[in-house]
Amino acid sequence: MVTPSAELFQPLGAEDPPVVGGYRLAAVLGTGGMGKVYLSYTPGGRPIALKVIRPEFSQDPEFRRRFEQEVTLAQRVQGLYTAPVIDGDTKGKQPWLATAYVPGPSLAHAVGQHGALPLRSALLLTVGVAEALTVIHGAGIVHRDLKPANVLLAADGPRVIDFGIARAADATSLTGTGVSVGTPHFMAPEQAAAGTVTPATDVFALGQITAFAAIGAPAFGEGSSHAVLYRIVHEDPDLSQLPDILRPLVSHCLSRDPADRPSLTQIIEQCHELSPTPLRQGEDWLPQTFASSITERLRLPEPAPTPPPTATAPTAPPTPAPGMQPHAPTAFSPHTPPPSPYAHTAHHQPVAGPAPYQTPAPGQGHPTPHPQWNRGYAQPHPGMPGPRPWGAPPPPKKRTGLIVAGVVIGVFAALAVIGALLPDGDKDDGRTGSSSSSGSGGSGKGGARPDPKPAAYKGIDLTEDYYLKLGDNPPKPLDGGDTGAMYMGGDLYYYYDGTVTGDQKLGTDNGKLVLLNNAQKGSLQTCRTETRYTDKIDLDQLSPGSQICVRSDAGHIAVVTYRGKSGEKDPSKYVTVDVTVWRNAEEATDSD
């Protein structure tokens, strides 16, 4: 077995909690200006990166307010070149958020280890980061801290992380008292001089990212923060080592005036024009030397086994008062939480540090219990007899065999009578099979009902301000009227604003949406397990073949496959989708 690098996955220390928000921590991934990042796993075994915010920030009310706003916005970002935010707690004693784990080094680490990227890799990096910023800006977020440490190099392209979180740190005075957030080497002039931040600020940082990748060093040089910031505001960057083909693009991005910088669309187009070969992201986008760093990060640490419970000497049960019934022992001591619901997954055991659920030191508090911890554990019944006192005679034996036989005969007789009285259509003909193993289908006769059969509908043209209801068979586009489809309780609507902002969105007013990534295949099980919810998806995030999970409040689940939209000269604005729906796949919920 290959041991993962100790440099990448540090064992938990005595100061690290074993559990955060119900997630069992497995290792330390790193420490930054805003907090500490841990490796953990979802209940299904998918690795995640969980960032716990530093206590200094947690105590600042303005930071908490902005942090909650930014996390809410970040959860709407579902681009192919971003690490999605999948969970978080902004109101707890120590806020945290969890994103998908990206098995790849940061650009800063990769360049530090292996040097500059070749031209094709630098162009693919620029295109990927530009596409990520397009989605981030579309969600109303300015990254404001785009730097090589926040760009991860995955096997199939770059990933931008920590978008928008730096804005919350700007709200606290701690940034001026020794707590460093962000790095001055990649700030824009307006950000360094006056603190002004716009989407063009991220374009300046993207120019620096490209230069750093292609040169192997910051465009404004090394040195103290004050010296670098002075050069950014007053001097030109040193691009003498930059390949000639990249110099016009980088110079354009590094214009001091934000209005002179190119748009992200222009950057992507220019990268394609500069490339001698077509730019296509794939497993070969990085040199082989860089790819080894990705392989190393796929070797996740083996969790330590759960320590066995400490043996304790048995104690005699207390003698009950005269006339009182002794109590039966409870399944767990009131001071010992039941085992984690994630304990069946080996990934959730910590690498080192305190034993899981060890009584914390004063002031640390107990981990937040999982909501399922109160279910499924034996509790004493008020009439249940307690343990027999020492030396007392055993109770008289009961004729349990005759009793059980009588009960069984009675049950079969009752079932036969009920079956004879039921109409033919309600009798079980033996073809229903077992219930779904997922347990998500709700309850029917005899327990959880089996998964419903899917119904598929091809080529539905959904006109602007029209919506679909998944319960209709077939789903027929319904007119949302002058107020727009989003106010009509539609399970899926298409919104087009051609007169004001040009926004084009698919949305729901009656459930949740999840945009699946390219590696996922739309299915009932996928849609049940995904939790990256949103209620609107910009059309520019979609390409033909993109799939969206729709979970309606009525209990229907659908996979919507986007096929395209109408042309510019078409008199009607519409999108074409295929819909596969599983009706009544889960219990209905109350709509907000």
N, C-alpha and C positions, 0 to 999 in steps of 0.2 A: 504494500500500500504506500502511495506517495504521501509524505507528510506535507501539509500546507505550510507556506512560509510563515515563520513566527513573526516576521516583519510586517506581514499583511494582517494577520488575525491574532491580536493580543488577547491573552486570557483575561477574564474578568478579575478585577482586584477587589480588595475588601470594601472599597468605597462604592463599588458598582452594585446597583440593585439586581437581583436575579430575575425580576419580572417587571415589565412596564406596560401598563394598559392591557394586561392579559397576555402579552407576548413574552415568552421565556427568552432571555438574552443568551446568546451563544458565544460571542466574542466581541472585542473592541475593534472597530474599523479605523477610528481616528478621533482626534480632538481638534476643534476649530475655535474661532473667536466667539461663536455663539453657543457652542455646546459640544457634547460628546456623541459620537455616532457608533451604534452597535449593530452587529449582525443578529438577526432573528429570523423566524420562519412563520408563515401563515399556518393555520391548522392543516391545510392541504400540503404543506411541505415546501411552498415557494419561498425562496430567500428574500428578505427585505432589509433595507437599511433604515434603522430607527434612530432619529436624532432627538436627544433630550436637551432642552434649552437650559443654559446656565442659570443658577439661582439668582445671580445678580440682575439678569434681565427679567426674570419671573416676578420680581418684586416691584417692577415699574408699571403702574397702571396704564400709561400711554403705550408702552411697548405691547402689553397684553391686548389692548384694543386693536392696534395695527396688526399684530401677529394674527389675530383671529380673522381680520379682513383679508389678509394676504393668503392665509391657508385656504379660506373659502374660495378665493379666486383661483388659487393654484390647483385645486381639485377639479376645476373645469378644463384644465389644459390636458389634452389627450393627443399630443402629436407623436409622430413616429421617432422623433429625435429628442424627446424629453423623457425623463424618468418620472412616471406618474406618481402623484401623491395619493396613497390608497387609504390612509387612516391618520388619525391624530386626536389630540386632546388639547384644546387651547384654554380651557378653564380650570384645569387641575392645579394642584399645588406646584408642580413642575411641568410646564407644557412640553409636548413632544409631537412629532409627526413622523410618519413612516412612508417611505417611497420604495418602489421596486429596486431590488439590488441589481446593479449593473456590473457584470464580471469583466471589468476592464480597468486599466490604469488611467489616471488623469493625464491630460496633455502635459501638465507640468512635470509629472513623474516620468512619463515616457520620453520626453525630450531630454530631461536630465540624465536618463539612463542610456539612451541610444542616439541622441543628437537630433538634427533637423529632419523633417519629413521630406520625401521627394515631391516633385511638382504635382503629380496626379493625386497623391494622398492629401497634400495641402489644399488642392482645389475641392476634393470631395469633403474634406473637413469644413471648408468655408461654406459650401452649398448646404451641408447638413445643419450647421449652426444657424445659418440664415433661415432655413426652413423652420427650425425650432423657434427662433425669435419671431417669425411670422405668426405662429400659433400662440406664443406667449403674449405678444402685443394684441392679438385678436381677443384675448381674454381680459384685456384691460390692465395688463401688468407690464411694467418696465423692469428688466432684470436688475439693473444698477450695480451689479457686482459680477459681471461676466469677466472671467479670467481663466487661465489655463487650468487652475485647480478645480474649476467648476465645469469643465468639459471632459467627460469620460470617453475613452476610446473602446467601444464595444466591437464585437466581431463583425457586425453588419453596419457599422457607421457610428458617428459620434452621438453622445447624449448630453444634453444640457441639464444641469441640476441647480438646486437652490435658487430658482427664479422667484424674485419678488420678496424673499425673506429679509433681505438687507434693509428694505424700507422700514420694517418694524424696528430694527436696531437704530435707525436714524432718529427715532422718537425718544430715545433715552440719553441722558447725559453721561452714561457710562462710557460712550464711545470717546469721550474726551478725558477720561480718567484712568487710562491704562488698559482698557478693554478694546482690542483692535478688531474691527470688522471690515473686511474688504482689503484690497491692496492698492496703494496709490499708483503702481506701475501701469495699471490698465484703466485708469480713470480718464474721462474726457475733460477738456479744458473748462467747460462750463460747470462741470460737476466739481472739479478741484477748486475753482475760483469762487463760485457763488452757490454751490450746492444745487444748481438747476439740473433737473433730470427729465428727459423726454425720450421717446423711442430712438431718436437720433443719437442719444448717448450710448445706447447699446450698439449702434452701427460703428461708432468710433472704437468701442471695445472689440468689435468683430474684426476691424482692420488690424488692431494690435494682435489679436489671436492668430490671424493669418500670417502676419510678420513673424511672430514668435515661433510658429510651427515651421516656417520655411527658413528662418535664420538660425533658430536655436537659442535666441536671446531676446529680451525685450527691446522694442524699437526705440525707446527713449533711454536705454541704458540701465545700468545697475547703480546702486548707491543708496544713500539715506532717503527717507520718504520726502523730506523737504526739497532735496536736490532734484529728485525725479519729478515731483510736482511742478517745480519751477520750470524745468525743461518742457514739460507737457504744455504749460500755459504760454510760454514765451519763445520756445525754440522749435525747430523742425526735427522730425525723427531722423535717425540714421538708418537709411535704407540701402546703404552701399553694398551690403552683402546679400540683399534680396535678389532673387532671379529677375532679370529684366522683364520677363513676361508678366510678372505679378506687380511690378512697381506702379503702373497707372492705377490699378484697382485699389491697392493699399493706400496710395497717396490720396485718392478720392475719398476713401472712408475716413482718413485722418485729417480732413479739413477742419480748421479751427471753428469755422462758422457752421453750426448744425444744419442750417438751411442749404449749405453747399454739398452735404453728404448724399450719397445715392440712397435710393430706397432698397429694401431687401429684395424686391423683385428684380431690380436692375442688377444687383450684385449676383444673383443666381444666373441671370441671363449672360452676364459678362464672363462668369466662370466657365459656362458652357462654350462661349465663343473662344476663350483663351486655350481651352484644352485641346491638345492635338488628337486625342481619341475621345469617343463618347463617354461622358461621365455616368457611370452606373455603380451604385453602392452594391457591394457584395463581400464575400468572405476574403477576397484578395485586395481589399482597399488599403490595407496597411502592409508595410514590409514584413518579412518573416521574423525579423528580430523583434519587432513590436508585438507580433502575435503571440510570442512566448509569454509575455506578461499577462495576456488574456487567459491563456491556459492555466497559468499559476493561480489566477483568481477563481477559476472554476473548481479548484480542489478545496472545497469548503472544509472547515475543521470538523473532526469527529467529536460529537458531544460526549461529555463525561457521563458515565452511568449514574442513575439516581442513587444516592447513598442509602444503604439499608436502614430501616428504622432501628433506633437504639433500644435494646432490650431493657425492660424494667421489671423489677420484682413484682409478682402479683400481690395484690392487697385484698384482704378479706372484705366482703361487702358489709356496709354498716348494718347494725341490727335495727330493724324498724321498731318504732314505738308500738306499744300494745294496741292491737286493733287496726293498725295501719298496714296497707299492702306495700311491700317493697317495690321500688321502681326498677324497671328493666334497664340495663346499660344502654347508652346511646351509641350510635355507630362511630361517632368521632367526639373527642374531647372538645369542649367549647373553645379551647385555645389552639386547637390544631385544625387548620383549614383542610377540607377534603382535597384529594389529589387533583392536579390541574386537568381540565378537559383535554389539554394538548399532550398529556403525558404519554399517550400511545405513540406519538411521533418522536422518534429518537432525536430529531434535530432540536427539540426544545429543551434539551438538557444543557446546562452551562458548561463551558470548557473548564473553568476553575472558579475559585471564589467561594462564597458562602453556599451552604447546602440550600436547595430550593425550599422556600417557605420557612427558613430558619427564623426564629423570633428576632425581629430587628432591634438594633440598638435604640436607646431612647432618642426620640426626635425624628427617627427615620420613618415611622409609620409602617403599616402593613401594606403589601401590594393590593391593588384594587381587585376584589374577587370577580371572577367571571360570572356573568348572570346565570350560567347553567350549574354553578356550584350548589345551588339550593335544591336541585332536582335529582331524583333518582337514588337518594341515599336512604337507608332504613332509618325510621324513627319509631320510638316505642309507642304502642297503642295504649290508651288509658287503661284498658282492661287486661293488658298483657301481664302475666305473672312474672315476677322477678326470679332471680336465682334461688334455688332451694337452700335454706340455711344448713350450715354444717351439722351433720348428725341427725337431721330430720328424716323420717321415713319417706321413701319414694311414693308419689301419688299412685292410686290404683290404676291398673292398665285398662284402657278402653278398647272395645271391640271395633277398632278402626276399619278392619277389613270389611265387615258387614255394612258399616256406614258408607264407605266409599262405593261399594258395589251398588247399594241402594240409590245413591246420588247419581251414579253413571246411568243406571237404568232409567231413572226419572228424567234425566236430561235428554236421552235419546227419544223417549216417548213424547216429550214436549216438542222437540224438533220435528218429529214426524207429523204431529197435529198441525203445527204452524205451517209446514211445507204443504200440507194438503189444502190449507185454507188460502194460501197465496195464489194470485193469478199467475198464469203460465209465464207471462212476460217478466215477472219478478223473481222466478226461480233461478237458482244458480245452475247452469247447465254444465258446469265443470270446465268452461273454456276461458274463464276470466284470468286464470294464472295468479301468480303471487303479486303482492303489491310492490311498488317501486322501492328499490333499495335506498333511494335518495331521501325518502321520508318527507318530501316537500309538497306532495300532492294533496295534502289535506286529508280529512277523515271521511270515510263512507261506511257502508255496511261492512262489518268485520275488520275495521282498521283503516290504514292508509290506502287510498285508492291507487290503482296503477297509473302510470304515466299516460296522458291522453295521446291519441294518434295525431301526427302533424297534418295540417292542411296547407297545401302550397298554392300560391297564386302568382302568376308570372305577368310581367309587363304592365303594372299598374301606373298610369300617368296621373300624378298628383299635382294639380294646378295650384298656383299661388293662392294662399288663404283658404285652401281646402284641407280637409282632415279625414283620417280613417278611424273607424272603430273596429278593433280586432274581433269583437263579438259578432259582427255582421258576417254573413256567409252568402256571397263573397263580400270582402271588404270593398265598399264602393265609396269613392271620394264624395264627401259632403261639403256643401258650401258653408264657410264660416261667416259669411255676411260681411257687412261693412266694418264690424269691430275686429275682424281677424279671427283666424282659427284658434289662436291660443286661448281665447276666452270661451270656447265652446266645449271644453272637456274632451277634446280629441285625444286618442291614444298616440297618433302621429300626425303632425301637420307640417306644411311647407309654407314658409314665410318669405316673401320677396318684397323688398322696399326699393323700388326703382326710382323714386323721386327724391328721397332725402339722403340716405347713407349708402344705398346699394347693398344693404345687408341681405344675405340669403342663408336661411337656416332651416334645418329640420328640428322639430321640437315636439314636446309632449306636454299636455296640460292635465294628464290623467295617469301619471306613473313616472318611470325612470328610464333613461337611456344610457347605454354604454357603447362607446366606439371600440370595437375589437381591433387588435393589432394584426399585422400580417401573419404572425406565427400562430394565431388562434383560428379555429374553425368554428363557425357559428353552430351551436347545438343547444338543446334544452339544458343539458348539464352545465355547459359553459355559461349560459345566461343566468342560471340559478346561483352559480358560485361567484360570478364577477360582482365587485362592489364599487367600481369606479364610476359612480352615478353622476349624471348631469341631466338637465332638462332641455338643453339646446346644443346643437352641434352645427358649427359653421360649414357651409357647403365647400369652402376652399380647403377643408380638412379631408374631404372625400375624393376618391378617385374611383373609376369604374371597378366594381368588385368589392369595394369596402363594405363591411358588414357591421350592423348595429343591432344590439339587443334592446328590445322594448319590453318592459315589465309593467303592465297596466295595473291600476288599483283594483280593477275588477277580477284579477287573478289570471289573466291571459299572459302568455309569454310568446314573443315572436322574434325571429331573426329577419331583419330587413336588409336586403342586398341592394346597394345603390348601383344603378346602371348608367346614369348620366342625366343631363339636363337639356332643355330646349336650346336651340341655337339663337344667336343674337337677332336674326331676321325673322324668327318665328313670332307670329302675332300673339301667341300665348306663352306665358312663362310657367314651366312645369318641370318636375323631375320624374324619372322613371325608376320604379323600384320593383323588386320581387319580394314577396312576403311569405314566410313560412310561420304558421301560428299553431301553438299548442293551447287550446282553449281550456280554461279552468284548470290550469296546471298547478296553481297554488291557491291558498285561501285568499279571498278578497280582503282588501284593507280599506279603511276609511280614508277618503280623499281629503287632503288639507283644504 
